[in-house]
């Protein structure tokens, strides 16, 4: 590797990159692509998106004076090349590892990370704020937002474009168009961009206009004005529609080849001299330069460990035959849809990750992928429910935060029968603080009219999904579950209705009581099992619901036990443990309560077992808490 990367090894900052001759950018791009493949093959992370922007990354740092000029990556999982070129090449082997560098841009990590971007569609708004601030300070600073066509489907991106169009700021938006996010993009914007990129007549004419009038060179204002007028007219006539971006007062340029670093660097130099808001449309290929990643783009979005030469994905030598919660969800909802013709499913661009692709094959007309648009997903689901359908609105916990107002205003107030399937609850691992799902217990339980449930295992998930669609439970219903393997090989059991707000006793005891919610109940059971030979008598309750709480069971628990432990993989502030404390206070009980959960800070990235240990939620920590509480009695 040292011999192969002769140029890359000499680049410790973009200043080093800018010392090179423009023609050397192709070699840097080739070396950077190989470096990413080599490291990500052994240390899993996001591959396809990063390979697709190698040349774009090199050209940006070559043409712009970073970090003075600002580049905001949206979504930041394609910023690996950016990190490698900005002083983190030798640290990149720690990417996404516990204590290592983040897999996303992070302001506290580097001055080159202009803005933290773990969620999509934030770049234009953030970039506009920076550009306005620069203008107010009188700074000649360029600000660039790099946004994918998938992220462009979110409402926030259009809010930013709408505001930026009247801002009179030196803002450049680069639309990285590869026709895919994680799964294939959907929607009218995709078709619009496809029309532009596939119109041979328009592109041929555009090139002639640029070449003859020198639109990217030194030319007179009259020639520039004429070129713009001619091209604008042909955009409308040849594409049979007005230009969306120019309609929002952006100067639109493109589409151009996003895999030619030399050409793009020249384009950037020219665009730097053009004032006002501009949008450059770049066509790229996700997974570029690695055949398997180009061919299987969804798989190689984040493939895990793979052979860097053949692309073969390397599986763990220990085969786990248990199904994941996602698989159980995906297969169960198909069964329910076969039973109940009113059931539909909604996902904001996550059909594969959610396992809704299973239902897409069986009932394609009843699964709606709405693009990266969580707010729309919720209100769209509310509309379905208002017309008598039962939508299962599947959203990852961390992304559900983006639609909080819609949950309250459009679903809960109107008591509509929307089933929220909250995936990736708890600590998700290497994606870190932007992707952990530990706020949903707290923010969902505070909303009136919603049943808030969390299964301890995949059989419970299956039965909660069944219970949620029953006519008697035609109110908003949320079910949160983790990104994990289940506990049963034989999870496919007959459906059983679960009584709303009813807990279950996992084990009986008389010394102390442990109240758990959701998947951490399995960790509690393991800790209790370890202590079984030491004459401890520990009662364990799987509470199942945070709203409504099982008040009958809680009255019984507080009458019997003076020492109680609550366990949850959600934020402690306002979470399940807080609900138990509120119950105790409201009903005049007095007990010693120890709450275990996510502490009051943003947990960083690492393997889930490392993070649960850090938060005191692993089996050993729970065992230690039990011992300590029993000794205090």
TAMOHU-V653827 format. One record per backbone hydrogen bond with DSSP energy under -1.0 kcal/mol. CO is the residue of the C=O (numbers start at 1). NH is the residue of the N-H. E is the energy in kcal/mol with one decimal. If there is no record, write none. Layout:
CO:NH:E  CO:NH:E
This chain:
1:5:-2.1  4:6:-1.2  5:9:-1.9  7:10:-1.7  8:11:-1.6  13:16:-1.0  13:17:-1.4  14:18:-2.3  16:19:-1.1  17:20:-1.7  21:24:-2.2  22:25:-1.8  24:28:-2.3  25:29:-2.4  26:30:-2.1  27:31:-2.7  28:32:-2.8  29:33:-2.4  30:34:-2.0  31:35:-2.3  32:36:-2.3  33:37:-2.3  34:38:-2.7  35:39:-2.2  36:40:-2.8  37:41:-1.9  39:43:-2.6  41:306:-1.5  47:51:-2.2  48:52:-1.6  48:287:-2.5  53:57:-2.8  54:58:-2.3  55:59:-2.6  56:60:-2.3  57:61:-2.1  58:62:-1.4  59:63:-2.3  60:64:-2.5  64:66:-1.7  65:69:-2.5  70:144:-3.2  72:146:-3.0  75:78:-1.2  76:79:-1.6  79:83:-2.2  80:84:-2.5  81:85:-2.1  83:88:-1.6  91:94:-2.4  92:95:-1.8  94:97:-2.4  97:100:-2.7  101:96:-2.8  106:109:-1.9  106:110:-1.3  110:113:-1.2  112:114:-1.4  117:76:-1.6  122:126:-2.2  123:127:-3.1  124:128:-2.4  125:129:-2.1  126:130:-2.1  127:131:-2.7  128:132:-2.7  129:133:-2.1  130:134:-2.5  131:135:-2.2  132:136:-2.6  133:137:-1.6  134:139:-2.9  135:138:-1.1  139:141:-1.5  142:70:-2.5  143:172:-2.4  144:72:-2.9  145:174:-3.4  146:74:-2.4  147:176:-2.7  148:152:-1.7  150:153:-1.4  151:154:-1.5  154:158:-1.1  155:159:-2.2  156:160:-2.2  157:161:-2.2  158:162:-2.6  159:163:-1.9  160:164:-2.8  161:165:-2.0  163:166:-1.1  164:167:-1.8  169:171:-1.8  170:143:-1.1  171:278:-2.4  172:145:-2.6  173:280:-2.5  174:147:-2.7  175:177:-1.1  175:282:-2.5  176:149:-1.5  177:284:-2.0  179:185:-1.2  183:181:-2.3  187:191:-1.3  188:192:-2.4  189:193:-2.7  190:194:-2.2  191:195:-2.1  192:196:-1.8  193:197:-2.6  194:198:-1.8  198:200:-1.3  199:203:-2.4  200:204:-2.6  201:205:-2.3  202:206:-3.0  203:207:-2.1  204:208:-1.6  205:209:-2.5  206:210:-2.6  207:211:-2.6  208:212:-2.6  209:213:-2.3  210:214:-1.4  210:215:-1.3  214:217:-2.0  220:224:-2.4  221:225:-2.5  222:226:-2.5  223:227:-2.7  224:228:-2.3  225:229:-2.3  226:230:-2.7  227:231:-2.6  228:232:-2.5  229:233:-2.1  230:234:-2.0  231:235:-2.4  232:236:-1.7  233:237:-2.2  234:238:-2.8  235:239:-1.5  243:247:-1.9  245:250:-2.0  246:249:-1.5  251:279:-3.3  253:281:-3.0  256:283:-3.1  260:264:-2.5  261:265:-2.2  262:266:-1.5  263:267:-2.1  264:268:-2.8  265:269:-1.7  266:270:-1.9  267:271:-2.7  268:272:-1.9  270:273:-1.2  271:274:-1.4  277:251:-2.1  278:173:-3.0  279:253:-2.8  280:175:-2.5  281:256:-2.4  282:177:-3.0  283:258:-2.6  285:288:-1.8  287:290:-1.9  290:294:-2.1  291:295:-2.3  292:296:-2.8  296:300:-2.3  298:301:-1.2  300:48:-2.4  301:47:-1.7  305:314:-2.4  307:311:-2.5  312:307:-2.9  323:486:-3.0  324:328:-2.2  325:329:-2.6  326:330:-2.8  327:331:-2.5  328:332:-2.3  329:333:-2.5  331:335:-1.5  332:336:-2.4  333:337:-2.3  334:338:-1.9  335:339:-1.4  336:340:-2.5  340:343:-1.6  342:390:-2.9  344:392:-2.4  345:368:-2.7  346:394:-2.6  347:349:-1.4  347:370:-2.1  350:354:-1.8  351:356:-1.1  351:357:-1.8  355:358:-1.2  356:360:-2.2  357:361:-1.4  358:362:-1.3  359:363:-4.1  363:366:-2.2  366:345:-2.4  368:347:-2.5  371:373:-2.3  373:377:-2.4  374:378:-2.0  375:379:-2.2  376:380:-3.3  377:381:-1.9  378:382:-2.1  379:383:-2.1  380:384:-2.1  381:385:-2.6  382:386:-2.3  384:389:-2.1  385:388:-2.0  390:344:-1.8  391:419:-2.7  392:346:-2.3  393:421:-2.2  395:423:-1.3  396:400:-2.0  399:402:-1.4  400:403:-2.0  401:404:-1.1  403:407:-1.9  404:408:-2.0  405:409:-3.4  406:410:-1.5  406:411:-1.0  407:412:-2.9  408:413:-2.4  411:416:-2.0  412:415:-1.2  416:418:-2.2  418:477:-2.3  419:393:-2.4  420:479:-3.0  421:395:-1.8  421:423:-1.0  422:481:-2.4  423:397:-3.3  426:437:-3.2  429:432:-1.8  432:435:-2.1  432:436:-1.4  437:426:-3.1  438:571:-3.4  439:443:-2.5  440:444:-2.5  441:445:-1.7  444:447:-1.6  451:478:-3.3  452:546:-2.3  452:547:-1.3  453:480:-2.1  457:461:-1.9  458:462:-2.2  459:463:-2.0  460:464:-2.4  461:465:-2.6  462:466:-1.5  463:467:-2.6  464:468:-2.3  467:470:-1.3  470:473:-1.9  471:474:-1.1  473:475:-2.3  476:451:-2.2  477:420:-3.2  478:453:-2.8  479:422:-2.8  481:425:-2.8  482:484:-1.2  484:325:-2.3  491:493:-2.0  499:502:-1.7  504:542:-2.6  507:540:-3.0  512:539:-2.6  513:565:-2.5  514:541:-2.9  515:567:-2.5  516:543:-2.8  518:521:-2.0  519:522:-2.4  520:524:-2.2  521:525:-2.2  522:526:-1.9  523:527:-2.1  524:528:-2.6  525:529:-2.2  526:530:-1.8  527:531:-1.2  529:532:-1.1  531:534:-1.9  537:511:-2.4  537:512:-1.0  539:514:-2.8  540:506:-2.6  540:507:-1.6  541:516:-2.6  542:504:-2.3  543:545:-2.8  544:454:-2.5  547:452:-3.4  549:551:-1.8  550:554:-2.2  551:555:-2.6  552:556:-1.8  553:557:-2.5  554:558:-2.8  555:559:-1.7  556:560:-1.4  557:561:-2.7  562:592:-3.3  563:513:-1.9  564:594:-2.4  565:515:-3.2  566:596:-3.1  567:517:-1.5  570:598:-2.7  572:575:-1.4  575:579:-1.7  576:580:-1.8  577:581:-2.2  578:582:-2.6  579:583:-2.1  580:584:-2.4  581:585:-2.6  582:586:-2.9  583:587:-1.7  584:589:-2.1  585:588:-1.0  592:564:-3.0  594:566:-2.4  596:568:-1.5  598:572:-2.3  599:601:-2.1  607:611:-2.1  608:612:-2.9  609:613:-1.5  610:614:-2.0  611:615:-1.9  612:617:-3.3  613:616:-1.4  618:622:-2.2  619:623:-2.5  620:624:-2.3  621:625:-2.2  622:626:-2.3  623:627:-2.3  624:628:-2.5  625:629:-2.3  626:630:-2.5  627:631:-2.4  628:632:-1.3
